[in-house]
Amino acid sequence: IAKGKGRVILTASGPNEVSVEDDGLKHGVFTYFLLEGLRGMADMDRDGVITVDEIYGYVSKKVPQATGQEQHPVKKGTVEGQLIMEVLD
């Protein structure tokens, strides 16, 4: 599983944006889609592993759609290889 190394920070929104809370989702919009992604929706290649790139790709698509393009997650950091965030059952 150790396919990479590095450090990445994922933030819910850009520096001049407000992170949207949604009572209907029972979470902030970013948290909702982050959790949904980690449960399997972000596994784009269906290999049973969710990488940082996959989860970021998922939230960076879903969050702006859900907020009317008002919120855009940000990824910063340095990575060598692929950092794994979740291994699915």
Secondary structure, DSSP 8 states (H G I E B T S, - for coil): ---EEEEEEEESS-TT----EETTTTEEHHHHHHHHIIIIIT-TT-SSEEEHHHHHHHHHHHHHHHTTT----EEEEEEEE--EEEE--
